[in-house]
Amino acid sequence: MIHARPIAGKSGSDVPVQRIDFGRVSVLFGQKRGKYPDGNQVLIRGSDTRAAFDTPIVSNHIGPEFDATELVVMGHAHEDHMAGLHRLPHARVFVNEADLAAVHSWDGMVAHYGLDEAHAGAMLANIQRDFHYAPRPDAQGYVDGASWNLGRTQIRAFHMPGHTAGHTVLLVDPEGVAFIGDIDLTGFGPYYGDACSSLPEFRRSLARLPQIPAKVWVTSHHRGVYTDCEHLLRDLAAYAAKLDEREQRLLALLKESPKTLSQLVERRLLYPQGFESPWVEGAETRTISQHLAELLADGRVQVVEPGVYWAD
């Protein structure tokens, strides 16, 4: 049975935290249904162990129920998913081995993001201020198919890379609750702009998602909870269609006139033209490069001279 109720905000916050319960699994919503920079917190009450999936900003406002967490299984490594780890110094932390270095150290996170030296310092200051960022060198790695027995409740890991190399969907049985993380089904669409991201792997992960034997699907951000499979599949199709929309926008730019990668980055594919942030240029460069690689392989884009692309 589903129960929805507010709980009192903690840690100096008087904002109520909304929740939905599915048996031993609770979803506690961040602000605006977990819209970035916040996220949605999943807590599991096993008969032997209390566990959490990721630790978004809202975890700092839950209080004792979150602070009793003994095990954190992370779906992937990003600053907004580590914002509550500082509250759990004694909890065991598990991360897919492909994302493990990013949780172990700042140097690992820099490589994970693909930050250049000029922007790394500003990024570190930002996430320390806004996300309580602190590395967890004690974190342990897991692989596809890993499982954790919490007592009457089990977690299973389904590796779904693309957003990051280690991005993983986490399924809780017997409730059938799948935490699908940053396959978040938002209107923005898939994000694969980090150094560890992969557009081809994201496509494969989106195709595989419906195969997970779940009854409830929880996103990290914005959408929140799905209990209707048909609704999920509609939103998943719209989300996946963003990849083709971006491809068509890129082709349209190249049909206007031949362009270099830097000229395409100036026009933007992910963000509005003129939008600036320390990480945007790198994200745009990596995103556009991946689409160009697919289009070149398909013969829909040509290199007319070194570093110059064109679509007829």
NORRA-V273457 format. One record per backbone hydrogen bond with DSSP energy under -1.0 kcal/mol. CO is the residue of the C=O (numbers start at 0). NH is the residue of the N-H. Records with the same first field share a line. If there is no record, write none. Layout:
CO = NH + NH
This chain:
2 = 20
6 = 16
9 = 12
16 = 6
17 = 28
19 = 26
21 = 24
23 = 44
24 = 21
25 = 42
26 = 19
27 = 40
30 = 34
34 = 37
40 = 27
41 = 52
42 = 25
43 = 50
48 = 45
49 = 69 + 70
50 = 43
51 = 72
54 = 83
55 = 58
56 = 59
57 = 60
60 = 9
62 = 65 + 66
63 = 67
65 = 68
69 = 91
70 = 51
71 = 93
74 = 167
77 = 80
78 = 81
80 = 54
81 = 84
83 = 86
84 = 87
87 = 90
91 = 71
92 = 139
93 = 73
94 = 141
95 = 98
99 = 103
100 = 104
102 = 135
104 = 108
105 = 109
106 = 110
107 = 111
108 = 112
109 = 113 + 114
111 = 195
115 = 118 + 119
118 = 122
119 = 123
120 = 124
121 = 125
122 = 126
123 = 127
124 = 128
125 = 129
126 = 130 + 132
135 = 138
139 = 94
141 = 96
142 = 145
145 = 156
147 = 154
149 = 47 + 48
150 = 46
152 = 149
153 = 172
154 = 147
155 = 170
156 = 144
157 = 168
161 = 197
163 = 161
166 = 159
168 = 157
169 = 178
170 = 155
171 = 175 + 176
172 = 153
175 = 214 + 215
176 = 171
177 = 217
178 = 169
179 = 182
180 = 219
181 = 183
193 = 196
197 = 201
198 = 202
199 = 203
200 = 204
201 = 205
202 = 206
203 = 207
204 = 208
207 = 210
208 = 211
211 = 213
215 = 177
216 = 225
217 = 179
219 = 39
220 = 222
223 = 218
225 = 216
227 = 231
228 = 232
229 = 233
230 = 234
231 = 235
232 = 236
233 = 237
234 = 238
235 = 239
236 = 240
238 = 241
239 = 242
240 = 244
241 = 245
242 = 246
243 = 247
244 = 248
245 = 249
246 = 250
247 = 251
248 = 252
249 = 253
250 = 254
251 = 255
252 = 256
253 = 310
258 = 308
259 = 263
260 = 264
261 = 265
262 = 266
263 = 267
271 = 274
276 = 279
278 = 282
279 = 283
280 = 284
281 = 285
282 = 286
283 = 287
284 = 288
285 = 289
286 = 290
287 = 291
288 = 292
289 = 293
290 = 294
291 = 295
292 = 296
293 = 297
294 = 299 + 300
301 = 309
304 = 307
307 = 303
308 = 258
309 = 301
